[in-house]
Amino acid sequence: MHDLALYRKYRPATFNDVKGQEHIVSVLEKSVKDGNVSHAYLFVGSRGTGKTSVARIFAKEIGVSVNDMYEIDAASNRGIDDIRELRDGVRVLPFDSKYKVYIIDEVHMLSKDAWGALLKTLEEPPKHVIFILATTELHKVPETIISRCQVFNFKKPTENIAKILIEEVAEAEGYELEKGASELLAILADGSFRDALGVLQKVLNFSKGKKVSKEDIEKITGAPKTTLVNEILSAIAHADLERGIKTVRDISMENLDMKLFMKLLILKFRMAMILRYAPKLADDMSNDLSEDDLVFLKSLLKEDKEGMLRSKSLAVLLEAYANIDNAFIPELPLELALVKILEKE
């Protein structure tokens, strides 16, 4: 594979390339078109949602050259001396652009004194300077700073948006992902474009061929095996609590990420429920499920004599998922959920 990291190789270069942030792109495009540019912006969002990429694109769209664009990592340049140096620099006119753009990443890492120094610059900025601040932790940014910026909230990409990106990049790199593989990678990305391409690169680097299956991804990333998810679903469908508890123990023994496992379980349970209540959607679901998974779920629904694979059970699993972060025994919420669903108390 190419030595360049995929997230850098496929980083958005224009507003049209940006995925999942249409609410931000449309506003910025209009401001560029109308020539109505603010002196300070604050981009807020979790990691890998495109804050820095959009900042670079915006700077480029307003005609700022590489010579007049400055990127500062506040995590490494967080002191008052660093901000004073920046304040001195903003007074200097641009080299060959109308504006100078300062992109300050992880801005919440600035020290208290540095915030004070930056505030003075934001209060009376030179006309040729635009600040774009980026943060993953808005609550750590002083209100006095926030009030002087146009604030844009970046959304986490949905799993479908991440899935589309993964499939496009895999195809561009000459690989084919089997059905269900891109969905698993999107789940592993956990709402981050950068992580989506990072985990894809890991899989492609270690893949033995040009066709990648879910099993390949499970082996390379350590993601919970489909067989274990199916075992829990089968235990619920057959009202077999002992089988369910044993499978939870197997999951624990393999030291798997319980939260990720629960997410995969809930997603597949949802698919089973849709097949039960809306069987005509089976063809649409074939894009997200492998043929083996679809056959398994259809067969399981026929075996579900007591109607355990229904919305009531799914609601219990969702409650268990919400409780995982507070459980000092990671597998306990799932064990309790199985007991509640199968009513064996």
Buried (B, 14 or more C-beta within 10 A) or exposed (E): EEEEEBBEBBBBEEBEEBBBBEEBBEEBBEBBEEEEBEBBBBBBBBBBBBBBBBBBBBBBBBEBBEEBBBBBEBEEBBBBEBBBEBBEEBEEEBEEBBBBBBBBBBBBBBBEBBBBBBBEBBEEBBEBBBBBBBBBEEEEBBEEBBEBBBBBEBBBBEBEBBBBBBBEBBEEBEBEBBBBBBBBBBBBBBBBBBBBBBBBBBBBEEBEEEEBBBBBBBBBBBBBBBEBBBBBBBBBBBBBBEBBBEBBEBBBEEEBBBBBBBBBBBBBBBBBBBBBEEEEEBEEBBEBBBEBBBEBBBEBBEEBEEEBBBEEBBEBBBEBBEBBEEBEEBBBBBBBBBBBBBEEE
